[in-house]
Amino acid sequence: MMRAIVAITAAAMSASVASALPADHLATLVGNRVAGTPVDCIDGLGIDKVHLVDGGIVYEMRTGGVTYLNRPSSGASFIHDGVSLKVDFAQARLCRDEPVGVVNENSGATIARAKLGNFVPYIRTVAP
């Protein structure tokens, strides 16, 4: 049952990925959040939205106000306008070194594989 839930989540993630945004849109996505210490994994089931920025992936989480930035350790140059990501994972967590397919949106063909890097959390600052 868990494998089926994760597969559905992975399919939803793949379908919700927008076209790559210019790097200056990263500031808009993270807003007033502050970068924290990178982590190896995030909860794949907690992902609400996924955005592509040139060479990186931004994961907005459903709860906690945390946004993660992942700059793949390989294949990042293939993440640009006109592609989406295909995530094939069979666990509830999405981790560093996981492979993701980079898919051409026009043909539907996988054009490259990227390997995820560390996930940098961007956390909302709390006013004193």
Sequence and secondary structure as in RCSB ss.txt:
>XXXX:A:sequence
MMRAIVAITAAAMSASVASALPADHLATLVGNRVAGTPVDCIDGLGIDKVHLVDGGIVYEMRTGGVTYLNRPSSG
ASFIHDGVSLKVDFAQARLCRDEPVGVVNENSGATIARAKLGNFVPYIRTVAP
>XXXX:A:secstr
 HHHHHHHHHHHHHHH    B TTHHHHHHTTEEE   BSEEEGGGEEEEEEETTEEEEEESSTT EEEE  SBS
GGG STTEEEEE  SSSEEETT EEEEEETTT  EEEEEE   EEEEEE    
